[in-house]
């Protein structure tokens, strides 16, 4: 099955900063870590949308915008032969349409995954 959406770049594997809850020890240097966890995961996806002609590309762009406007949906991706899933929401969608883009249009998306982790 071919898809009109082609991903060329992503920073999906980036790990966001850890949230650390720390308390100081009385009359001693340093302290102890009470709790550590990762916050929400933020990442970008860049690629292009391909159509057979200008009208087909326009239709595929409209379908694409509808797909990425959904909130807290499954975003599945292949990793080392297995499918991983993030529950994510697109917070920014840029489609760089220029006059010469008759069958292909580049896009850049920004997502946030509140859980911050992927699932098998």
N, C-alpha and C positions, 0 to 999 in steps of 0.2 A: 504494500500500500504506500503510495507516495503522498506526501503532504506539501501544501503550498508554503508552509512555514519552515524556514531553515535557520537554525541557530548557529552562529559563527563564534560567539564569545560569551562567557559567563564567569562570574566570580562566586559561583555557588559553593565552592569548597572553602571559602574564607570563613574563619571562625571569628565571631564577634567577641567583644570584650567580656570578660567574666565579671559577674557581680559577686563581690566578696563582703560578707558581714564579719567584722573583726572587733575584738574587744581588747583593751589594754589590761595588762596584769598589774595589780597593786604592788608597789614598791619593787618592781622588777622591770628590766628592759624588755621590749617586745610585747607580744600578746599572743592570743590564740584566734584561729579562724573558727567561727561558729558555723558558717554556712557558705557554700559557694555554688553558683549556678550560672548558666548562660542565659542571657536575655533573649529578646526577639532577634531573629536572623533577618538581616537586610541584604539583598543581593540584586544584581542586574543581569539582564539577558539581552544580547544584541543579535540581530539577524536580519533576515529579509523575507518578504512575502512575494511569491511568484505567481503570476497569472499568464494565461495564453495570449491575451491582448488587453487593451486598456479597460474595456468594460468588465472583463473577467477579473482583472486586478482590482478594480473598484469594488466588485462584489466580495472578493476575498478579504479586502481591507475592512469592509463593513462587518463581515462575519468575525474577523479577528478582534475588532474593537468590542463587539458584543461579548466574546469569550473572555477577554481580559478585564471587562468591567464587573464580572461576578466577584462576590465577596466570599472569602474563606473557602476556597475550592481546592480540590486536589490538583497538585502539580506533580506529575509523574516524570521521572527522568531515569535514564539507564546509567548504572554505575557498576563497573567490573562485572558485566554480564547479568546483573540483577536490577530489578526496578525498585527505585526508591521513591518515596512519596513525601511531599511537604504539603501542609495545609497553609496556603498563602493567599494574599490579596495584592493585586497590582495597585500601586500608589501613584505611578506615573507611566504614561504611554506616549512616546513620541514616534510618529511615522513621518519620515523626511521625504515628503512628496515634492518632486521637482517636475518641471515641465517635460523633461526628457524621460521620466520614469513611466514608460508605457507598459512594461510587463514585469517590472520588479521594483519594490519599494523597501528601503531599509527601515528597521525599527529598533527602538531601544526601550526596554521596560525596566521599571524598578519595582521590586516586590518586598513585602514584609511577611515573615512567617512567625506569628506570635509564640508558638511553642519553641522555636529555635532548633528543632531536631527533625531529622528525616526518619521515616518508618519504612520497613520492608513491605 
